[in-house]
Amino acid sequence: MPETDLALLVEAARRSGDIAKQYFQQDPDVTHKPNGAGPVTAGDLAVNAMLEGFLQAARPDYGWLSEETEDNAARLDTKRQFIIDPIDGTRAFIDGSKDWAHSLAVSEDGVPVAAAVYLPMRDLMFAASKGGGATLNGGTITVTCAPIQDATILGAKWNFDGRFWAGGVLPPIKRVFRSSLAYRLSLVAQGRFDGMITLRPSWEWDIAAGALIIEEAGGTVTDQHGAPLCFNNSHPLVPGVLAAGSALHADLLARLEPG
């Protein structure tokens, strides 16, 4: 069994990929969660079952928070927790796109301390530990420092509606999109893109791993109001996410309409 939480998450992420690939582009069984919470496939559930068994056997004293497991308030009384999205980007998975990921984090006292985001169809393993830096397939990664006029920001189109920006003035950026929030955060950490934004409440399992990877790559990540992200909340939602290099983050935050 891996000795460190980071090694454990990396091994679990690779095992997740082996399972998910068996369902990918195989017309997986799809159901829809209540209250518009989105689709779930047999692949999501199979990965979740493996992760729950494997990770909790390795760290039985850790709490458990996963998109595909009914929440249990017992996690609130634990010092460390697994925060897991078995497949982040399920719609992309269903559509046959490669832009879905396994997002795995360990949080301690509300702060992620180990993280792995793995895209098995691209064989991209993003990983980080608190104070240990961020890597992609073992090589060190770091955020870019582009000024806003040269920046490319990951985000859904609706985030750039004028009503969200001070005076209705959109920032002078180029916008692109990827399906998985965990992948978007990791791409910023890699330096392929300059920042990412989502102004919708975000589930902890979508962002915990990517948030640590961004921070360890030298970036700044907060909620949409500029407050630090805190995890293992009783209701595991945070009010949006803004991530970039420190100067660009400050510039984007200053241009947002106060919430």
C-alpha positions as CSV (number, residue, x, y, z in Angstrom):
1,M,0.0,0.0,0.0
2,P,1.4,3.4,-0.9
3,E,2.9,5.2,2.1
4,T,1.9,8.8,1.3
5,D,-1.5,10.2,0.5
6,L,-0.2,11.5,-2.8
7,A,1.1,8.1,-3.9
8,L,-2.2,6.6,-2.8
9,L,-4.2,9.0,-4.9
10,V,-2.0,8.6,-8.0
11,E,-2.4,4.8,-7.8
12,A,-6.2,5.1,-7.3
13,A,-6.5,7.5,-10.2
14,R,-4.7,5.0,-12.5
15,R,-6.9,2.2,-11.3
16,S,-9.9,4.5,-12.0
17,G,-8.7,5.0,-15.6
18,D,-8.5,1.2,-16.1
19,I,-12.1,0.8,-15.1
20,A,-13.5,3.8,-16.9
21,K,-11.9,2.8,-20.2
22,Q,-13.9,-0.3,-20.2
23,Y,-17.1,1.8,-20.4
24,F,-15.9,4.6,-22.6
25,Q,-17.5,4.7,-26.1
26,Q,-19.3,1.5,-25.2
27,D,-22.8,3.1,-25.0
28,P,-22.7,3.1,-21.2
29,D,-26.0,2.9,-19.3
30,V,-27.0,6.5,-18.4
31,T,-29.5,7.7,-15.8
32,H,-30.3,11.2,-14.7
33,K,-30.1,12.4,-11.1
34,P,-33.0,14.1,-9.4
35,N,-33.4,17.9,-9.4
36,G,-31.4,18.4,-12.5
37,A,-28.1,17.3,-10.9
38,G,-26.9,15.8,-14.2
39,P,-26.3,12.4,-15.7
40,V,-24.5,9.4,-14.2
41,T,-23.3,6.4,-16.0
42,A,-22.4,2.8,-15.1
43,G,-18.8,3.9,-15.5
44,D,-19.1,6.6,-12.8
45,L,-20.6,4.1,-10.4
46,A,-18.1,1.4,-11.1
47,V,-15.2,3.8,-10.6
48,N,-16.8,5.1,-7.4
49,A,-17.3,1.6,-6.0
50,M,-13.6,0.7,-6.6
51,L,-12.4,4.0,-5.1
52,E,-14.5,3.8,-2.0
53,G,-13.3,0.3,-1.3
54,F,-9.6,0.9,-2.1
55,L,-9.2,4.3,-0.5
56,Q,-11.2,3.6,2.7
57,A,-9.4,0.3,3.2
58,A,-6.1,2.2,3.0
59,R,-7.1,5.1,5.3
60,P,-10.1,3.9,7.4
61,D,-10.0,7.0,9.6
62,Y,-10.5,9.4,6.7
63,G,-13.9,10.9,5.9
64,W,-15.5,10.3,2.6
65,L,-17.1,12.8,0.2
66,S,-17.9,11.7,-3.3
67,E,-20.3,12.9,-6.0
68,E,-21.6,9.3,-6.4
69,T,-22.0,8.3,-2.7
70,E,-24.8,9.4,-0.5
71,D,-23.3,12.0,1.9
72,N,-22.8,11.1,5.5
73,A,-22.3,13.8,8.2
74,A,-19.7,11.5,9.9
75,R,-17.1,13.1,7.6
76,L,-17.5,16.4,9.4
77,D,-15.9,14.8,12.6
78,T,-12.8,13.6,10.8
79,K,-9.5,15.4,10.5
80,R,-8.8,14.3,7.0
81,Q,-11.2,13.5,4.2
82,F,-11.2,12.0,0.7
83,I,-12.9,14.4,-1.7
84,I,-13.7,12.5,-4.9
85,D,-15.3,12.9,-8.3
86,P,-15.1,9.5,-9.9
87,I,-15.6,11.0,-13.4
88,D,-15.5,14.8,-13.7
89,G,-17.0,15.7,-17.1
90,T,-19.6,12.9,-17.3
91,R,-21.3,14.6,-20.3
92,A,-18.0,14.5,-22.2
93,F,-17.6,10.9,-21.2
94,I,-21.0,10.1,-22.6
95,D,-20.4,12.1,-25.8
96,G,-17.1,10.3,-26.5
97,S,-14.8,13.2,-25.9
98,K,-11.5,12.6,-24.2
99,D,-11.8,15.7,-21.9
100,W,-13.0,13.9,-18.7
101,A,-11.0,13.2,-15.6
102,H,-10.7,11.4,-12.3
103,S,-10.5,14.1,-9.5
104,L,-9.1,12.8,-6.2
105,A,-8.1,14.9,-3.2
106,V,-7.3,14.6,0.5
107,S,-8.3,17.6,2.6
108,E,-7.2,18.4,6.2
109,D,-8.9,21.0,8.3
110,G,-10.6,22.4,5.2
111,V,-7.5,22.6,3.1
112,P,-6.4,20.1,0.3
113,V,-3.1,18.5,1.1
114,A,-2.8,15.9,-1.7
115,A,-4.3,15.8,-5.1
116,A,-4.4,13.8,-8.4
117,V,-6.3,14.7,-11.6
118,Y,-6.0,12.0,-14.2
119,L,-7.2,12.0,-17.8
120,P,-6.8,8.4,-18.9
121,M,-7.6,8.9,-22.6
122,R,-4.8,11.4,-22.8
123,D,-2.6,9.8,-20.2
124,L,-2.2,13.0,-18.3
125,M,-1.5,12.7,-14.5
126,F,-1.6,16.1,-12.7
127,A,-0.5,15.8,-9.1
128,A,0.4,17.9,-6.1
129,S,1.0,17.8,-2.4
130,K,0.9,20.7,0.1
131,G,4.3,22.3,0.0
132,G,5.6,19.8,-2.5
133,G,4.9,21.5,-5.8
134,A,2.7,20.4,-8.8
135,T,3.6,18.0,-11.5
136,L,2.3,16.7,-14.8
137,N,3.5,13.1,-15.6
138,G,6.3,13.7,-13.1
139,G,7.6,17.0,-14.5
140,T,7.2,20.3,-12.6
141,I,4.5,22.7,-13.9
142,T,3.9,26.4,-13.2
143,V,1.3,28.9,-14.0
144,T,1.8,31.7,-16.6
145,C,2.0,35.4,-15.8
146,A,0.2,36.9,-18.8
147,P,-1.4,40.4,-18.5
148,I,-5.1,40.5,-19.0
149,Q,-5.0,41.8,-22.6
150,D,-3.0,38.7,-23.6
151,A,-4.8,36.2,-21.4
152,T,-6.8,33.1,-22.5
153,I,-9.4,32.2,-19.9
154,L,-11.2,28.8,-19.5
155,G,-14.8,29.2,-18.8
156,A,-18.3,28.6,-20.1
157,K,-19.6,31.4,-22.4
158,W,-22.3,32.6,-20.0
159,N,-19.7,33.6,-17.4
160,F,-18.8,36.4,-19.7
161,D,-22.3,37.9,-19.9
162,G,-22.0,41.7,-19.2
163,R,-24.2,41.4,-16.0
164,F,-21.4,39.7,-14.2
165,W,-18.8,42.4,-14.9
166,A,-18.5,45.9,-13.5
167,G,-20.3,48.4,-15.7
168,G,-21.2,45.6,-18.1
169,V,-17.7,45.8,-19.6
170,L,-16.2,42.4,-20.4
171,P,-12.5,41.8,-19.8
172,P,-10.2,41.9,-22.9
173,I,-9.5,38.2,-22.9
174,K,-9.8,35.2,-25.2
175,R,-12.2,32.5,-24.0
176,V,-11.9,28.8,-24.4
177,F,-13.8,25.8,-22.9
178,R,-13.1,22.3,-21.6
179,S,-15.7,20.1,-20.1
180,S,-14.1,19.1,-16.8
181,L,-13.6,21.7,-14.0
182,A,-10.7,19.6,-12.6
183,Y,-9.1,19.6,-16.1
184,R,-9.6,23.3,-16.5
185,L,-7.8,24.0,-13.2
186,S,-5.0,21.6,-14.1
187,L,-4.5,23.2,-17.5
188,V,-4.0,26.6,-15.8
189,A,-1.5,25.0,-13.4
190,Q,0.3,23.6,-16.4
191,G,0.5,27.1,-18.0
192,R,-1.4,26.1,-21.2
193,F,-4.0,28.7,-20.3
194,D,-3.8,31.8,-18.1
195,G,-6.9,31.4,-15.9
196,M,-10.3,29.9,-15.3
197,I,-13.5,31.1,-14.0
198,T,-16.9,29.7,-13.0
199,L,-19.5,31.9,-11.4
200,R,-21.9,29.1,-10.5
201,P,-21.8,27.4,-7.1
202,S,-19.3,24.6,-7.5
203,W,-19.2,21.2,-5.8
204,E,-16.2,20.5,-3.7
205,W,-15.5,17.2,-5.5
206,D,-15.1,19.1,-8.8
207,I,-12.5,21.5,-7.6
208,A,-10.6,20.3,-4.5
209,A,-7.9,18.5,-6.4
210,G,-7.5,21.2,-9.0
211,A,-7.3,23.9,-6.4
212,L,-4.3,22.4,-4.7
213,I,-2.6,21.7,-8.1
214,I,-3.1,25.4,-9.0
215,E,-1.7,26.7,-5.7
216,E,1.3,24.4,-5.8
217,A,2.0,25.6,-9.4
218,G,2.3,29.1,-8.1
219,G,-1.2,30.4,-8.9
220,T,-4.0,31.9,-6.8
221,V,-7.4,30.3,-6.5
222,T,-10.4,31.7,-4.6
223,D,-14.1,31.7,-4.8
224,Q,-15.7,34.3,-7.1
225,H,-15.6,36.9,-4.3
226,G,-11.9,36.5,-3.6
227,A,-12.3,34.5,-0.4
228,P,-10.1,31.4,0.2
229,L,-11.7,28.1,-0.7
230,C,-12.6,25.9,2.3
231,F,-13.5,22.3,2.0
232,N,-15.4,19.6,3.9
233,N,-18.4,21.9,4.4
234,S,-21.7,20.5,5.7
235,H,-23.2,21.5,2.3
236,P,-20.3,20.9,0.0
237,L,-20.7,23.8,-2.4
238,V,-18.4,26.9,-2.8
239,P,-19.5,30.2,-4.5
240,G,-17.8,29.9,-7.8
241,V,-14.1,29.7,-8.5
242,L,-11.5,32.1,-9.9
243,A,-8.0,30.9,-10.6
244,A,-4.9,32.4,-12.3
245,G,-1.5,33.8,-11.7
246,S,-1.6,36.3,-8.8
247,A,-1.6,39.5,-10.9
248,L,-4.2,38.3,-13.4
249,H,-6.3,36.9,-10.6
250,A,-6.4,40.3,-8.9
251,D,-7.2,42.1,-12.2
252,L,-10.1,39.7,-13.1
253,L,-11.4,39.9,-9.5
254,A,-11.4,43.7,-9.7
255,R,-13.4,43.7,-12.9
256,L,-16.2,41.4,-11.5
257,E,-19.5,42.9,-10.3
258,P,-19.5,42.6,-6.5
259,G,-21.8,39.8,-5.5
